[in-house]
Amino acid sequence: MNQDLVYKVKQEFGSQFGSQCLLINSPGRINLIGEHTDYNLGFVFPAAIDKGIICAMNHSNSSKCTISALDMNEVFELELDRLTIGQHGHWINYIIGVVSEIQKKGWQIKPFNMVFSGDIPKGAGLSSSAALENSIVFGLNELNSLRLSKMEMIHISQKAEHNYVGVKCGIMDQYASMFGEEDSALMIDCASLKAKIVKIAIQDYDIVLVNSNVSHSLVDAAYNDRRKVCEKVANLLNVEALRFANASNLLKLKSKISEEDYQKALYIIEENQRVIDAYKCLDQGDILGFGTLLFEAHKGASEQFCISCPELDYLVAFSKAHPYVIGARMMGGGFGGCTINLVAKDRVTDFIIAISEAYHLEFNKPCTTYKVQLSQGTHLIN
Ligand code: GLA
């Protein structure tokens, strides 16, 4: 946890609203493998990380809520019985969304004040939005003694994103951010919503993220389009979601759908299998096999599901050619953000220098690298 951030948020809340407050840490997430499989009710393999949102909250003593976003240097006032959606893409919509979804369920919340700040790079595909949503629902649940389960909370966060932000996301980000565990990833079955907690010890390798610094924030439509294609093909196959389809059923449909749609659906079926295989590899200590699956996942995401971009393809190709990287792929919704790389522990510095120089030379802009720790999900800080 970033103690400086906790200190800053606490101080700021104290100076605006008084020292009594709840402090919440709500992390971002990485995903080892399994992109776009979540809304197809398949498997995903994410983990919460040591970058996130720190949020301070308490009841307000007026009828208004005052919300202060330190990183944006913006303050908003809300009245709980007069909520209207803000400008498209604005952070306030995450807050309004969560509050409205709680209210829609008939739960009463009292006016509150809130200060938040985070260290998740925006647009990097590390789910700053899920972290923010979860911090609010978690804090409001505590403040108002709503007794919501974590599962109810993540559904509220997801609905806020669907209905107030406009992204028809799956459940992976909210789930990983809420339920994450230290040093572990979650092998989530998005049909049953059950997860296996898997200790991640990838022997002599480190997870290194490389941010292309291509912000993926303007691609909501492309994300929602992918989801529509998957649902259309699932419908034609007469299954609830592509998780329940297989390649031979899909092949029978090939002549009736476009080649693009066929490849997209095939990607989902194959990616789902890759997550299962990746879990087995880790279970058996086959780290090289796990790494190979990451490279394959990238190929599918780029060539079949078409969610990559030249920068991400370049970064993954660079990693593939690097002798000390055993696996790499684009991570998250796509069209920008980070790649995830498995790099030999004693070569991480060399790798970072080499990829940073090469990227700069190729695109005349910098990439950014991070090492992350797998961490506990949304929780109160004492
Ligand atoms: C975004 C969404 C998730 C998931 C990923 C792709 O992060 O919020 O639900 O679909 O993209 O795997």
Residues whose N, C-alpha, C, O or C-beta is under 5 A from the ligand:
A	BS01	GLA	G34 E35 H36 T37 D38 C169 G170 I171 M172 D173 G332 G333
